[in-house]
Amino acid sequence: MTPNRSHGQFHNATVYVKTGEVNRAAAIYRDLLGLPVIFAEPGHIACFSTESNTIALCVHEEEPDHPAGTIELFFWTPHPEAIASRAETVGCTVAFAQMADGGTEPRLRLTNGVDLRLHRREDQQVPK
């Protein structure tokens, strides 16, 4: 079966760590594994290039909705609602999170407990 790439692409995985542990966790990926930093706010978040040019790995300080040990996969798409509307048919739970700009963002809980966040990106170039 050929994957349907008409709706978007996987962008990054975020691993949430305990408050105060971001810099230490970031050092593992940066200093031990040699991944280049592509974005950072010291003590809060650090994102690394996996050199695939499409997927980043982020280490983020824990938040109330994302305790340490939580993993989220981020998927950029111009059609988040279309994906969310089909999610329950494959066993996902769908919730809509309020965004800072007043809009909403679909968040899917996969059957394995991993969260998938669907970010609207109108400018997203999707491989066909």
N, C-alpha and C positions, 0 to 999 in steps of 0.2 A: 504494500500500500504506500503510495506517495504522500508525504506530509503536505497539508494545506498551508502554504506560506502567504496566503492572500490577506491575512489579518494582522501581521506584525512579526516581531522577532524578540527572542530572549535577549535581555540586556544585561542584567547583573544578578548575582546572588549576594544577599546580605546576611552575615552571621552576627547576632547580637551578643554582646559580652557584658559582664558586670560593670557597673559604674566604677570608673577609675582604672579599668583594665584595657582600655582602647589602645593606649600607646604601647603597652607590653605586647598585646596581641598583634598590633601592626608591625612591630619589630620582627616577629616571626616570619611574616609574609615578605617584608622588605629585606631584612638583613640575612635571615636564614635561607629563604627560598629565592631571594633575588628578584622579586616582582617589582616592577617600577610603579611608584605612586603616581596616580593620575588626578587625584583630588584628596584634600585632607583639611580637616578642622581639628587640630591636635586636641586630644582628650575627648572628642565627640565622635568623629568618623574618619576613616581612611579607606580610600578605594584604590585598587591596584589593577593594572592591566594584566590580563592573562596572555597577552600578545596574540590573541586570536583576532583582534581588531573588532570583535563584536560582543565579548562578554567580559564584565568586570567583576571582581570579588571585593566586597566591602565589609569592613569591620565597623560596627556601630555600637555606641553606648546603649545599654538597655533602656527601655521606656516602659511606662505602665502597661501598654498593650503588647509589648515585646520584651518579655523577661529574658535574662541571659540564657543562652542555649536555643533561642528561637531562630529559625532560618526562614527567610523570605526570598522568593524568586520574583524578579521584576521583569515584566513583559511590556514592551512599548508597542502600541498599536494605534492606528487611527480609528479603530472600531471596538472599543472595550465593551460596549453594551451588547454587541452581537455575540461576542465570546461568552460574556456572562449569561446571556439568555439560553445558551446551550449547555452551560456548566452542570446543571442539576441532572441532565440526562446521562452524564458519565460519573455521577456520584459525588460531585463537589457541593459544598455548602457555599452560598453566595451571600455576601453582606456588602453594603455600600457605605464607605467611610466619607465623612465630611472633610473637604479640603479647605485650605486657608483662603482660596479665592472664591469660596462659596459653592463651588461645584461638588460633585461626588465622584468617587473612584471605586470601581468594583474590586472586591477582594475575595478571592476564592480560597476555601480551605480544601485542599486535596485529600483524598482518602488516606494518605500516609501521614497526615497531620501537618504537612508543609503548607505555608501560605503563599499564594500567587497573587501579586498585585498587578493590576492592569492600568498602566499609565497611558492617557490619551496623548499621542504625539502625531499631530497632523502632518508634520514634515518628515515622518519616518519613511525612509526608503526601504522597501521590502523586497528581498530577492524573490524572483518568481521561479 
